[in-house]
């Protein structure tokens, strides 16, 4: 029983200690001119859905929840955001070549259609980020038209 108390105490000390290790914040005060929403004529309902479902991880401005201050959750979120922005950053859309834009649009369409994006771990907490069948149909139709017009 004494060993269990020691292990719990050590884990508690480690947990408290890691709370003092900060993470980088993915926040910006402005929207760049290269942003997807600014360079494309995005219908309002699709714009809102993409912002709610995609922009936290795929832009330079994340809306952080309260639990982002708790480690190791903050590290996991930072890693998801970093990986998401490496794959696609909506704020840098106008800087992409047409070929890359088409590729990204094809990928977005496929991942939304197959329920791969947004991630299940994200929609578990952010229920409004999930795509209904109607949302998926609208977004996929609009993104397909955008891709075909590039």
C-alpha positions in Angstrom: 0.0 0.0 0.0 2.9 2.3 0.7 4.3 1.9 -2.8 0.9 2.9 -4.3 0.9 6.1 -2.2 4.4 6.9 -3.4 3.4 6.3 -7.1 0.3 8.5 -6.7 2.4 11.3 -5.1 5.0 11.2 -7.8 2.3 11.3 -10.5 0.7 14.2 -8.8 4.0 16.1 -8.6 4.7 15.4 -12.3 1.1 16.5 -13.2 1.4 19.8 -11.3 5.0 20.3 -12.7 4.0 20.0 -16.3 1.3 22.7 -15.9 4.1 25.2 -15.9 5.3 24.2 -19.4 3.5 26.5 -21.9 2.7 25.9 -25.5 2.7 28.1 -28.5 -0.6 29.9 -29.2 -2.0 29.8 -32.8 -3.7 33.2 -32.8 -3.6 36.2 -35.0 -5.3 39.6 -34.8 -6.0 39.8 -38.5 -7.2 37.8 -41.4 -4.6 37.8 -44.2 -5.6 38.8 -47.8 -4.7 35.3 -48.9 -7.5 33.7 -46.8 -9.7 31.2 -48.5 -12.9 33.1 -47.5 -11.6 36.4 -48.9 -10.3 35.1 -52.2 -13.4 32.9 -53.0 -17.0 34.0 -53.1 -18.1 31.6 -50.3 -21.8 31.4 -49.6 -22.6 32.4 -46.0 -23.8 29.0 -44.8 -20.8 27.2 -46.2 -18.4 29.8 -44.8 -19.9 29.4 -41.4 -19.6 25.6 -41.5 -16.0 25.7 -42.7 -15.1 28.2 -40.0 -16.7 26.1 -37.3 -15.5 22.7 -38.5 -12.1 23.5 -40.1 -10.5 26.8 -39.1 -9.4 25.9 -35.6 -6.8 23.5 -36.9 -6.4 24.7 -40.5 -5.8 28.5 -40.0 -3.6 30.9 -38.1 -6.3 31.6 -35.5 -7.6 28.9 -33.2 -10.4 29.6 -30.8 -9.1 27.9 -27.7 -11.3 26.2 -25.1 -10.7 26.5 -21.4 -9.1 23.0 -21.2 -6.2 24.2 -23.4 -4.6 25.5 -20.3 -4.3 21.9 -18.9 -1.3 19.8 -19.8 -1.0 17.3 -21.5 -4.1 18.3 -23.3 -2.5 21.6 -24.6 0.4 19.6 -26.1 -2.0 17.3 -27.9 -3.9 20.3 -29.3 -0.8 22.0 -30.3 0.3 18.9 -32.2 -3.0 18.6 -34.0 -3.0 22.2 -35.0 0.6 22.1 -36.2 -0.1 19.0 -38.3 -3.4 20.5 -39.6 -1.7 23.7 -40.7 1.1 21.7 -42.4 -1.5 19.8 -44.4 -3.8 22.8 -45.2 -3.8 26.4 -44.0 -6.9 28.3 -45.2 -5.1 31.6 -44.4 -2.5 30.9 -47.1 -4.9 29.7 -49.8 -4.1 32.4 -52.3 -0.4 31.5 -52.1 -1.1 28.0 -53.3 -0.7 27.1 -57.0 -3.8 26.2 -58.9 -2.6 22.6 -59.1 -2.2 22.5 -55.3 -5.6 24.2 -54.8 -7.2 21.5 -56.9 -5.4 18.8 -55.0 -6.4 20.3 -51.6 -10.0 20.7 -52.7 -10.1 17.1 -53.9 -8.8 16.0 -50.5 -11.2 18.1 -48.6 -14.1 16.8 -50.6 -13.0 13.2 -50.0 -12.4 13.6 -46.3 -15.7 15.4 -45.6 -17.6 12.8 -47.7 -15.9 9.9 -45.9 -16.3 11.5 -42.4 -12.5 11.7 -41.9 -12.7 15.4 -41.2 -13.2 17.0 -38.9 -11.5 14.5 -36.6 -13.7 12.5 -34.3 -11.7 13.7 -31.3 -12.6 17.2 -32.3 -16.3 16.6 -32.9 -16.6 14.7 -29.7 -16.3 17.9 -27.8 -17.4 20.4 -30.6 -20.7 18.8 -31.6 -21.6 21.8 -33.9 -18.5 21.0 -36.0 -19.9 17.7 -37.2 -21.3 17.7 -40.8 -25.0 16.7 -41.2 -25.8 14.9 -44.4 -27.3 18.2 -45.7 -24.1 20.1 -44.7 -21.9 17.6 -46.4 -24.0 17.7 -49.6 -23.9 21.5 -49.8 -20.2 21.8 -48.9 -19.1 19.0 -51.3 -21.2 20.5 -54.2 -19.8 24.0 -53.7 -16.2 22.8 -53.3 -16.5 20.6 -56.4 -17.7 23.6 -58.4 -14.8 25.7 -57.1 -12.3 22.9 -58.0 -13.8 22.5 -61.5 -13.6 26.3 -62.1 -9.9 26.5 -61.3 
